[in-house]
């Protein structure tokens, strides 16, 4: 029997042990079922490490050539689905190393010089996550563009603005949508900031104390596109702050998605009737033939709970760990992978769904008329005539009470009725009681006036490119 622990399919530490690992323990501790996803990052990191070892004279030029040749073949086998992943080799790293050794011999064994799986996996996860961040950023931009595209033609479409889900003041539908653009814009800024802390190289920390080999860590960082190297070897192998921070970013982003999804669910319901969704984003009922259910929006809302749960899991995973690396950290990958997958799929389908929304302006207008949405405008009108705001507020509250009693809008009360409440109300008050008048009056930066909405649309288009 070969003494090579990788060749005889034993663990890399088998020479120390007097009995093989039980099959139950193998299955319980193995991660290759999910961490094989890191294979590209593992190969890229290994090649950069090998090139540095050769440059430093730790391995020879022929070893480097053999490693490159072997890794190229392994990449091809994985891409073509011909690579045999072995449970007994535990993880992606040992599977690739074992295959490399089988292909190129001793050069494959020399590859692990100066590193440990502890710094290797930390490097792989950072490399993989950086690539995913770079793919999520355009999806965030696409979500924003879809909202901007829908907002622009509805810069002057009146809808009720709500507080406490009660009609508060008129706003434009475009203005309402742009509130979500602001949220996703902040998410994009946060994601770029998270990337900075992901993009730091742990490789060279080895197991926990660094290594006695003359490694050039900065060279590896440059090769792999990292901005810097981790400065403390203990922290380098045990840190998962970058994953927690990414998960926190994802949770915030999914909260924004969930809020938008909730509004879409409400707006599509018969009780609101503000919008319609394309059939391709709805499902039917197995028993009620009249139903069109907004399942995509509901699922997006529901999947936010999943991402929030992963954040809680990450923080809990790390809170009791002493330095340095612990096997607990194997549990970081599945929630991280699922967070990325869930967020990417959700952003993609939500952007498509928003692009297919059909707005119903008349329904929005009718809803804005129902809740005395221009009451504040009448109060502001009285303030401009010299009445203190608190007194104006009280006078308009009396006017709303009269209108409620008669079942009419404020604008439908006669001038005499209004003046009986507050004599300073004049004919010009009726101009501010219209929905359009209310919108146009708020012509300040950040306001809901159509001119301001269009200015914000232009700003976002310039920012998004």
C-alpha positions, 0 to 999 in steps of 0.5 A: 500500500502506498504511504502517500495519504492522498494516493491511498484516499486517506486524510492528509494527516492519516500517518498520525492515527491508528485507525481510519475515520469512521464513515459517519464522521467522514460524512458529518465533517465533509464539505466537498458537497458544497464547497466544490463551488470554490474550485475556480478560486482554489485553482487561481489561488494555488497558481498564484501561490505556486508562481510566487514559490517559484519566484522565491526559489522555494520550488523549481521552474519545472515544478511550476510548469507541472503545476500549471499543466495539471491545474489546466487539466483539472479545470477542464475536467471540472468544467466538462463534469468529468472530475471525480469529487471524493467524499473521503478527501473531505473538501475542495482543496484536498480533492484538487490537490489529490488529483494534481498529485496524481497528474504531476507527481511530486510537484503537486505535493510541493504546492502546499509548501508555506500554506495551510488549508486555513489560509487557503480556504479564507483566500478562496472564499474572499476570491469567490465572494469578490467575484459575486459582488462584482456580479451583484453590482450590475443587478442592483443598477438594473433594479434602479434603472427599472424603477427610474424607467417606470417613474419618468412617465409618471412624474405627474401621476397623482397618488396618495402618499401614506403615513400609518397606511392612512392617506396623508398628502398627494405625491406623484407615483414617480416620486414614490418609486424614486424613494426605492431608487434612493434605497438601492443607491445606498445599497450600491454604495454599501456594497462597494464599501464591503468589497474593500474589506473582502479584497484583502489577502489571507494567504501566507498566514499558514495555519495561524502563525505565518511561515518560515518560508520566504514568501512574497505575500504582496506578489500574490496579492498583486497577482490575484488583484487584492488591494492589501494583505492581512496584517495579523496571521491569527486574524487572517485565518479566523476572520469572517467579518467580511462575510458577516458584513456582506450578509448584513449588506444583503439583509438590508438590501433584501429589506428594501426589496421586501418593502417594494414587494409588499407595496406591489402586493397591496397595489395589485389587490382589488382593494387598491387597484393601483397597478396591474402585473403581467401574467408571467409574474402571477399564478392562479388558484387551484380552486378559485378560477378568478384569482391572479396572485402576485406570487413573485412579489410575495416570494421576494418578500418571503425570501428576505426572511431567509437572508435575514436568518443567514445574518443571524446565523453568521453572527451566532457562528462567530460569537463564541470562537477563540482564536484562531481557526475552528472547524465551526467556520465550515458552516459559513459557506452554505449560508453565504452561498445561499445569500448570494444566490437568493439575492441575485435571483431576487434582484433579477426577477424583481427588476423584470417584474417592475419593468412590466408594471401597468399603472392605473392613473385614474385609480391612483387619483380616486384614492388620493381624493378619498382621504382629504390629502390636501388638508395640509395645503389649506393649512399652509395657505392660511399660514401664508395669510398670517395665521400661526400654523397650530391655529391653521391646523385646528381650523382645517381639522374643523373643515375636514370634520364638516366635509366628513359629515357631509361626505364631500371633499374639502374642495367641495365645501362652499366658500361660505362654509369655509369662511364660517370656520376661518374668515381668512380663507378666500377664493384663492384657497380652492387653487391649493385644494387641487391635487395638481396644485398640491404637487406643484407647490412642493417644488424644492429639492427632494419634493414631489413636484413633477419638475423635481421628480424629472430632475431626480430622474435625470440625476439617477440616469446620469449616475447609473450611466 
